[in-house]
Amino acid sequence: MKLELYKFNGCPYCAKVLSAIRESGRTDIELHDIRENEADRQRLVRDGGKEQVPCLFIDGKPLYESMDIINWLAANPQ
């Protein structure tokens, strides 16, 4: 399963998701900062349909909303 989190520094919702990832001990999530990499921002908009973070791509399918992401991570441990 490929997991990619699109985020940017300073986003409180992203920080909440990142904290949940750290607490879970997960190491299988690629991080992409849309403010540091224009290609990542463009991919988020192209494949996700909007420029909203945090967004967790699960095998290419976007999942938005921090609590939905956190709940998915809890239900699908590494």
Backbone torsions as a table, in degrees:
resi	resn	phi	psi	omega
1	MET	NA	132.5	179.1
2	LYS	-101.9	124.4	-179.9
3	LEU	-119.4	127.5	179.0
4	GLU	-134.2	125.5	178.6
5	LEU	-105.0	122.3	175.5
6	TYR	-98.8	130.1	-171.4
7	LYS	-156.8	177.7	165.4
8	PHE	-147.8	150.4	-179.8
9	ASN	-64.0	138.2	179.6
10	GLY	96.5	-9.7	178.0
11	CYS	-82.3	117.5	-177.7
12	PRO	-65.4	-31.7	179.4
13	TYR	-72.1	-35.9	175.5
14	CYS	-64.8	-41.8	179.3
15	ALA	-60.7	-38.4	178.6
16	LYS	-62.9	-44.5	179.2
17	VAL	-67.0	-43.9	179.4
18	LEU	-61.1	-38.1	177.2
19	SER	-63.0	-42.9	178.6
20	ALA	-64.4	-37.5	177.9
21	ILE	-64.2	-46.3	179.0
22	ARG	-60.4	-46.1	-178.9
23	GLU	-62.6	-32.9	-179.0
24	SER	-77.0	-18.1	-178.0
25	GLY	79.7	10.3	-178.9
26	ARG	-65.2	141.5	178.0
27	THR	-129.6	10.8	-173.2
28	ASP	-105.9	19.7	-176.8
29	ILE	-114.9	120.1	175.1
30	GLU	-76.8	135.9	178.5
31	LEU	-103.7	137.2	179.0
32	HIS	-131.9	121.9	179.3
33	ASP	-98.7	114.2	-173.9
34	ILE	-74.0	-12.5	176.9
35	ARG	-94.7	-13.7	178.1
36	GLU	-102.0	-15.2	-176.6
37	ASN	-140.4	109.4	-177.5
38	GLU	-62.3	-36.0	178.5
39	ALA	-62.8	-37.5	177.2
40	ASP	-65.7	-42.0	178.6
41	ARG	-61.6	-45.0	-179.5
42	GLN	-64.1	-40.2	178.9
43	ARG	-64.5	-41.0	178.4
44	LEU	-58.3	-47.5	-178.9
45	VAL	-67.2	-44.7	-177.9
46	ARG	-64.0	-50.1	-173.1
47	ASP	-91.2	-25.0	-179.9
48	GLY	-96.6	-21.8	177.5
49	GLY	92.0	-8.8	178.8
50	LYS	-159.5	161.0	-179.7
51	GLU	-97.4	68.3	-179.2
52	GLN	-123.8	133.9	175.6
53	VAL	-125.2	155.4	-1.9
54	PRO	-74.5	152.2	175.1
55	CYS	-137.8	123.1	176.5
56	LEU	-103.7	116.6	173.5
57	PHE	-87.2	123.5	178.9
58	ILE	-111.2	105.4	-174.1
59	ASP	49.7	42.4	175.5
60	GLY	88.1	-6.0	-179.8
61	LYS	-100.2	126.0	-176.3
62	PRO	-77.0	141.9	172.4
63	LEU	-128.4	118.7	-179.5
64	TYR	-103.1	174.8	178.4
65	GLU	75.8	121.0	-173.9
66	SER	-57.1	-43.5	-178.4
67	MET	-69.1	-33.5	176.3
68	ASP	-65.3	-40.1	178.2
69	ILE	-65.6	-47.3	180.0
70	ILE	-61.0	-42.8	178.3
71	ASN	-64.4	-39.9	178.2
72	TRP	-63.6	-43.3	179.9
73	LEU	-61.8	-40.9	180.0
74	ALA	-66.5	-35.2	-177.9
75	ALA	-81.5	-13.9	-176.8
76	ASN	-131.1	69.7	-178.6
77	PRO	-62.7	158.1	-177.5
78	GLN	-63.4	NA	NA
